Amino acid sequence: MVKHVPCAIGGLSFAADLTVDRVGVGARLNEADEFAVDQARRIALSLADVRVTAVTVGPVGAVDALRRALVLGADQGVHVLDEGLHGCDALATSRVLAAVVDRLGFDLVLCGAASADSGMSAVPAMVAERLGVAVLCFADTLDVTRDGVEIRRDNGGCLEILAADLPAVVSVTERCGRLRYPGFAATVGARDKFVHTWSLADLHIDAAEVGLRGAATVVRAVAPTAGGTSRVVVEGDAASTAVRVADFLAERQFL
């Protein structure tokens, strides 16, 4: 499962259901999902007869995320494109994704641990619940066999090892391995890989059940409130400015 996300979050407007208005904003494949695609590619190389399908839900431009996934190693893509999806939230998105995965048939569902535009980290667990399979989240390492999957993850300095039988859903972090950057041959070869476009009707889902429900309140502008955090401006030469910024971050436990 991959997602098409804005290249930059600043300046975007958000609807009440956490939908991002992407008009005029550049977008790309969610970085965390690149690691998921790379892990899927590695699994396909280690086990015979493995087919990797990249799945996304979104507007016309979301196909670019699938194209990138194909370059990174996916064998085919599925793009759920439907006007009825406008304004759908995480719960509705999970329903659509689960319907796609169920229709395709699966042994293992991989995705990034969180998306850059919302960071909710909830969709993997929602999809697993809908599919009725185990979910292993925030995998720093991943070991897959024909029968099961085992992950390791850091939980506040404590190493956790979790395992489940297949089929299962796993979300991976950026620590799961170094990305292999594709060469020219992979980029050219991806052009011949097929992307299926499915509608909600193809998945037997009523648009009224997943789209924007009723009137939505859209935030156009936000004014500062009294008593809010004030802005800190640091001036001076480069060396002293760097020290002051470091002190500022350390005081707030960012360093």
Summary of the structure (lengths in Angstrom):
residues: 255
radius of gyration: 20.5
end to end distance: 33.1
largest distance: 62.7
contacts: 753
relative contact order: 0.17
helix: 32%
strand: 24%
